Amino acid sequence: MPSEKAIKMNRIIKAIWVFNWFNSCGFTELIPVVGSRWDMERFGMIITPTPRHADVLFIAGYQTWKSLERAKRVYEQMAEPRVVLGLGACTMSGGMYWDSYNTVKRLSDYLPVTMYIPGCPPRPEAVFEACVKIFQHVKELK
């Protein structure tokens, strides 16, 4: 029978399940991350087809008011603890659509964004660094 200390040490996070919510050019931002050069699954980030299984929500690209309603619905379907990552300048400030009447200017006013990843598009290294910080955050929760 393993000791209690061995059981606690065995509860280290091995992977995070990611659900992607992309608008406009946001999809092209993560293509290098899932490609063979970087291969996000090798680093413990697994894409899930449903938000009910996801730990992390990637939101990329500008958000309109209609898409924001759906993003909130996706966020509410996720189990606790849940993390939201805003990718790119559009989620932070509206990006190049900052003066549009139909664009959400700052995503954190409507969803609890855990971390923003700057860039247009963000570099794969920045995405992986953010995910390493998520791994550390989950370890601290336990």
N, C-alpha and C positions, 0 to 999 in steps of 0.2 A: 504494500500500500504506500503510495507516494506521500511525502510529508506535506504539511500545509504550505511551507515555504516554496516547495517545488511546484505546487499547484498554482500559487500566485505568480511565480516566474513564468509559468507556461501560458498565462493569459495575456501574452503580448499580441498586439494587433498585427495581423499578417497581411491584410488587404483592406482597401476601402472600395465600396461600391459606388459608382458614379452614375448620375443621371444627367444628361446634357439637355439644356434648353437654349437653343441657338436661334437667333433672328438674323436675317440679312447675311452679312459677310462673317458673322460669328462662327459659322460652320467651318470656314476655311482657316480659322485661327488654330483649331486643334488638329487639323489633318497631320501636321508634322509630328505631333505627340503620339498619335496612334500608328504612325508609319513604322517601317522596319528599322529605321535608324535609332529612334528613341524607344519605341515599344513600351507603352505605358503599363501593360500587364506584367512586364518583367519587373517593374518597380512597385507592383502591388496595387495598381489602380484598375479596377474591373468595371467595364461598362455594363449597366443593367438596363433591361428594356422597360422597367416599370418603376415609378417613384416609390412604390410601397416597399421595395427592397433596397433603396438607395440610402447611403450615408451622407453623400455629398451631392450638392446640386451645382453644376457649372452653368452659369448664365453668361452668354456672350452676345455681342451685337446690341444695337439700339433696341429699346423696348417702346412699343406704342401702348396706348391705354388698353386696347383690346388684348394684346399679348401679355400685358402685365396682369390682367385678371386671370388668365390661364396659368401664368407662372405662379401666382398666389395659390391657385388650386393645386398645382403640382407640389408646391412647398407644404401645403396642409396635409397631403397624402403621405408624406415622408414620416418615418418613425423617429422618435427621439433617441439619442441626440442627433441633430441634423446640422449640417454645415452648408453655407451658401458661399460660393466663390464667384465674384464678379470679374469677368475677363475683359480687359481692354478699356479704352477711353470712353466708349459709349455707355458703359454701365456706370462710370464715375460721373460723367458730366454731360452726357448726350452726344459726345463726340462731335463729328462734323455736322450733326443735326441739332446742335445745341439751341438754335433759334427757331426750331420748328414747333408749331403749336401742338403737334400730336406725338411728341417724343418725351419720354420720361427723362428728366434731367439727372436725377441721382437715385439710383436703385435702392439705396439704404433708407430712403424716406418711406419706402413701401414694403420692403422685405428686410429681415435682419441679416445683412451681409456680414459674414464673419471676416472675410478678407478680400481685398481688391488686388488684382494682378495687373499692373500697368503695362501699357504698350498698345500699339495698333499695327499689327496684332502682337500679343505678348509672345515672348520667346519661349520655346519649350523648357529651357532651363528654369525660367521663372515659374512655370506651371509646376514643375517637379519640386522646386523649392517650397512652394506653397503646400504641396501635398505632404512633404516631409514635416512641415509645421503642423499639419493636421494630425499626422501620426503621433507627434509629440503631445499634442493637445489631448488626444484620446487616451494616451498612456497616463497623463496627469489626472484625467477624470476618474480612472480606476484607482 
